[in-house]
Amino acid sequence: YTRVTLTVGAVGKNRKHSTYSTPGAAVVVVGPGGDQEDLSQLMTANLGGGCTSSGTGTSFAAPVVSGVVALMLHARPELTWRDVQGIFAVTSQRVDDSTDTTATVNGAGIWHSNFYGFGIVDASAAVDTALTWNLVSDELMISVTTEELGQVIPNDGTTISSSVTVDEGQGQGVLVESVAIFLELEHSSRGDLQVILESPEGTQSLLHPGRRPESQDVERWKLMTVRNWGESPVGDWKL
């Protein structure tokens, strides 16, 4: 994941999470992509003319969201990629899903779910908001680093943690848009590791779920979250 792209997930016709759509703290928005029960219901233009039933996937959801972005830029050409993400953060439709245990309202009052991001894309609300949106100011980046911990990663489920502090001088007047974590560690199976980030506002981001069939070695790892959108960065961040 990178902050300059939109991570798009998918929902089916029932407006619920599509089984194939990968959840995560970096998901920004979801669009219609269908699900297994909708397999013959997504129609696209066919080569040579006419229409065809194409199937399902985030390959459909992402172009829908791209089309909404195009409408936003047509209405307000001066929008930047950061403005577009900010508009999605406040206009996307929340999803009432009783099975979703990841949904939260962060310290800035913004709803986010690992399955739905900031919600289902709302083209009308996004374009209307784009017309009156206050353009974001220049981007600022705050960088903080821990000392080498020198800890052994236990193999019994024990939690280890580290923290960094963003002081008032660094974070005054700044609002978070995304947070990237760069980990340097040695482990023979990254799928064994669960990684959680907690912001000063108490918002938790599950950066890696653990118990995954990923036996790949890991030494350097970049993980990202947008769940802190609009929060103040000042205070202690705990990993």
Buried (B, 14 or more C-beta within 10 A) or exposed (E): BEBEEBBBBBBBEEBBBBEBBEBBBBBBBBBBBBBEEBEEBBEEEEEEEEEEEBBBBBEBBBBBBEEBBEBBBEBBEEBEEBBBBBBBBBBBBBBEBEEBEBBBEBBBEBBBBBBBBBBBBBBEBBBBBBEEBEEBEEEEEBEEEEEEEEEEEEEEEEEEEEEBEBEEEBBEEBBBBBBBBEBEEEBEEBBBBBBBBBBBBEBBBBBBBBEEEEEEEBEEBEBBBBBBBBBBBBBEBBB
